[in-house]
């Protein structure tokens, strides 16, 4: 993999890395015969989510890989410009894999300067970093485009998983998910309207204590099972309260074009990303939603004459806490 490319050296000397990024050099060759670092060595094998940082943190490396998805910023379907994720995802070709299922072969690159597109084979010199528990390349120094229209086959991946470490082992990789359902709109703590996110699972996740009384151990086991059966579908943007959310179709989310918990989601391809402890998937193409409820939940409900109503007590018990009394900005005007 390491060879001398005199054309690359000349382009670097004359025009800098931007010129290299816009030219095809036909070969992924490091200019000075420097070693190429496998992505699997950067990601490494993770044995604990509490210690998931790259062993090569803050080191400058050369990486050769193919761009699987670019979210460097662009115009959305509603004509608004969005910065998206200010970067792109890369993945090594099969011949460069380490054949260790516990190490990822993909990686996110935080880089808006060098324009790339899916299918570009690139050679990149950058610094290994961590951003909210996601390993990435940043401070890109050089990017050489070697080829285009390269194909990376997605890894078939199904929920639920046996361990949350299974999610870590595909970080940054292109995956093909099994059919799922919408089980929550809360996402990574911000939700559908705030960040264009929703939770997908193999089945609707109803709070365990709503079904039956549980002891502490039973409850903890039920919550752990939820964590093994949950991915956040993301709109591909980091924007707060986006003007356009590309679900359930290109027309965008609206009152006339809604989403519902329980709607089915057909198998689709996307890249596995993350944010803190949350596992995120960003689709590569339009996601197809089923218009009907994908899961029959009638067996959860026994016969009852109870009617569901909606009520807002306006933080009746004083939203400011015990130190302040009525009235408060958040609470009711008085105890009456």
Secondary structure, DSSP 8 states (H G I E B T S, - for coil): -----HHHHHHHHHH-HHHHHHSB-SS---TT---B--HHHHH---S-GGG-S-TTTT-EEEEEEEEEEEES-EE-TTS-EE-TTSEEEEE--GGG----TTS-SEEEEE-SSS---TT-EEEEEEEEEEETTEEEEEEEEEEEEEESS-----EEE-SS-S-THHHHTTTT-EEEE--EEEEES-TTTT-HHHHSEEEEESS----GGGTS---HHHHHHHHHHHHTT-EEEE-S---TT-S----SSTT-S-SSS---TTEEE---EEEEEEETTEEEEEESS---EEEEESS--GGG--------------STTTTT-TTS-S--SSS-SS--
